[in-house]
Amino acid sequence: MEDLAAEALTVALLAASRAVVDGISAGVRARGFTDVRPAHGFAFARLARGDATITQLADHLDITRQAAAQLADELVAKGYIERRDHPDDGRAKLLVLTSKGWACTRAAEAAIAARHAEEALATTKKHQEEEGTARGGVLAVKEEAKPKSPTRAQLLAKGLKQCKKQPKKKRAKCEATVRRKYGSDTRGGKK
């Protein structure tokens, strides 16, 4: 019985992981970077931390040096990275993100932030619906009596409330994303 539960958990975690990667990939494509694959994103994540050799990239991706070199060749051909001379090793080359590579990295970060904001709003809505059900169906009102859609101020308040439930490291990014999407907060930011 424990084996079935462990297997079910493993399958659920893999499915969730795949959904996150697919969501980020779709967000990157929607932002105009249609020629990248999820594997490229993992390479960008390493190169965004600093220049790397083929060996360092291979270690990060847990692939062979030959596979890393092939991936690098593809990214060089597409203009996302370039090879530069290594300052300490005349035989090695450093892989460096180009401006196009940095733009794609920022697009991925924006896709991640948008996904977090969407999840925060969906979680807020789910909690509100559960709360209404727990009160004996308070939310069950006539369809015509419901507001057509929440105001930007209501969405902002809901989003910021949900951000407060995030871990401290993610809270500021969540709040910034919600403010950008729905406008100013009580501190008088931009609309």
ABEGO torsion letter per residue (X at the ends): XAAAAAAAAAAAAAAAAAAAAAAAAAAAAAAGBAABBAAAAAAAAAAAAEBBBAAAAAAAAGBBAAAAAAAAAAAAAAGABBBBBBAABAABBBBBBBAAAAAAAAAAAAAAAAAAAAAAAAAAAAAAAAAAAAAGGAABBBAAABBABBBAAAAAAAAAAAAAABBAAAAAAAAAAAAAAAEBBAAGBBX
